[in-house]
Amino acid sequence: MVLGPHPMERMMVNQSPPFHIVLVEPEIPPNTGNIARLCAATGTILHLVGKLGFSLDDKHLKRAGLDYWPSVKLNRWESLHELKESFPQGRFWYTSKKAAQSYTDKNYQSGDFFVFGKETLGLPEEILADNREHSIRIPVQDEAVRSLNLSTAAGIVLYEALRQTGSLT
């Protein structure tokens, strides 16, 4: 009996450019650890930008990421500007509860960057104002809920992009 390539080998042969999750000044270690695990599970690259609210040696960060840290493609950047200069052809999507457009109304492409702000303040207003067409939100039904958890939001947006690009096989 002849078997085809292992599923992981097929995925690697046909693999599109990975998606990117960008966290600007994240503050809560378990959120970043959970997102790191999400990135490891999906082959997504994780970018941490600016001043972190914790050390990369934080035990809560490491615990949330479990033993998946060796599988995380992690990059550190001083600023969002520095990251964008390094990827001049990159398509950046800015997430905010203040954005007018739902994340489901956009068409994503492999290699897109999804930018999330810090847990307490989100992204700066000027970034959103300069990027209205690339700003997206996750609808929340109850106005009493200010926002979703950062790692939940990252998973929602990333899996929609993976679904759209046929990467969930």
C-alpha positions in Angstrom: 0.0 0.0 0.0 1.4 3.4 -1.0 0.6 6.3 1.4 0.7 10.0 0.4 2.8 12.5 2.3 2.2 13.0 6.0 -0.5 15.7 6.6 2.1 18.1 8.1 4.3 17.6 5.0 1.4 18.4 2.7 0.7 21.5 4.7 4.3 22.6 4.5 4.5 22.1 0.7 1.3 24.0 0.1 1.8 26.5 2.9 0.9 30.2 2.2 2.7 33.0 4.0 1.8 32.9 7.7 -0.5 35.3 9.4 0.9 37.7 12.0 -0.5 38.8 15.4 0.9 42.0 16.7 0.4 43.0 20.3 1.2 46.6 21.0 2.3 47.1 24.7 0.5 44.1 26.1 0.0 44.3 29.9 -1.3 40.9 31.1 1.1 38.0 30.9 -1.5 35.2 30.7 -3.1 36.9 27.7 0.2 37.0 25.8 0.9 33.4 26.8 -2.5 32.3 25.5 -1.9 34.2 22.2 1.6 32.6 22.0 -0.1 29.1 22.2 -2.6 30.2 19.5 0.3 31.3 17.3 2.1 28.0 17.9 -1.0 26.0 17.0 -1.6 27.9 13.8 1.9 28.7 12.5 1.2 32.4 13.1 4.1 34.8 13.8 3.8 36.7 17.1 5.1 40.3 17.3 5.4 42.1 20.6 5.8 45.9 20.2 6.9 48.6 22.6 7.0 48.5 26.4 5.6 45.3 27.8 3.7 45.2 31.1 5.7 42.2 32.2 9.0 40.4 31.7 9.4 37.7 29.0 10.6 35.6 32.0 7.3 36.0 33.8 6.1 32.7 35.3 2.4 33.4 34.4 3.4 34.2 30.8 5.4 30.9 30.5 2.6 28.9 32.2 -0.1 30.2 29.9 2.1 29.3 26.9 2.8 25.9 28.4 5.5 24.0 26.7 4.7 25.4 23.3 7.2 28.3 23.5 9.8 26.5 21.4 7.2 26.4 18.6 6.4 30.2 18.8 7.9 32.4 16.2 8.4 35.5 18.3 9.7 38.9 17.3 10.3 42.0 19.5 10.0 45.6 18.1 10.6 48.9 19.7 7.7 50.5 17.8 4.9 49.7 15.4 6.6 52.0 12.9 9.8 49.9 13.1 7.7 46.7 12.4 5.9 48.3 9.5 9.1 49.5 7.9 10.4 45.9 8.1 7.3 44.7 6.2 6.6 47.5 3.7 4.3 45.3 1.6 2.4 44.0 4.6 -1.4 44.5 5.0 -2.1 45.6 8.6 -5.5 45.3 10.2 -6.1 47.3 13.3 -8.6 46.0 15.9 -10.7 48.2 18.1 -14.2 48.4 19.5 -14.3 51.9 18.0 -13.9 50.7 14.4 -16.9 51.0 12.2 -16.4 47.8 10.2 -16.9 44.3 11.5 -14.0 41.8 11.2 -16.4 39.6 9.1 -16.9 42.3 6.5 -13.2 42.1 5.3 -11.4 39.8 3.0 -8.1 38.6 4.5 -5.0 37.3 2.7 -2.3 35.0 3.9 0.5 37.1 5.4 -1.9 39.7 6.9 -1.0 41.4 10.2 -3.6 41.7 12.9 -2.8 44.5 15.4 -4.2 44.5 18.9 -3.7 47.3 21.5 -3.0 47.0 25.2 -5.7 45.6 27.3 -6.6 48.7 29.2 -6.5 51.3 26.4 -6.6 49.6 23.1 -4.8 51.2 20.1 -4.0 54.9 20.1 -6.7 57.0 18.4 -4.3 58.4 15.8 -3.5 54.9 14.5 -7.2 54.2 14.1 -7.9 57.6 12.5 -5.1 57.1 10.0 -6.2 53.6 9.1 -10.1 53.7 9.1 -10.4 51.4 6.1 -8.2 48.8 7.8 -9.7 49.1 11.3 -12.0 46.3 12.4 -14.1 45.4 15.4 -15.7 42.3 16.9 -19.4 43.1 17.5 -20.5 42.8 21.2 -24.2 42.5 21.8 -24.4 43.9 25.3 -23.2 47.5 25.6 -22.4 46.9 29.3 -19.5 44.7 28.1 -16.6 47.1 27.3 -14.5 44.6 25.4 -13.6 41.0 25.0 -10.5 39.4 26.5 -7.4 40.1 24.3 -6.6 36.4 23.7 -10.2 35.7 22.8 -10.3 38.6 20.4 -7.1 37.4 18.7 -8.4 33.9 18.3 -11.7 35.1 16.8 -10.0 37.3 14.2 -7.3 34.9 13.4 -9.6 31.9 12.9 -11.9 34.0 10.6 -8.8 34.8 8.4 -7.8 31.1 8.5 -11.3 30.1 7.5 -11.4 32.6 4.6 -8.0 31.5 3.2 -8.9 27.8 3.4 -6.3 27.1 6.0 -8.5 25.1 8.4 -8.2 21.7 6.7 
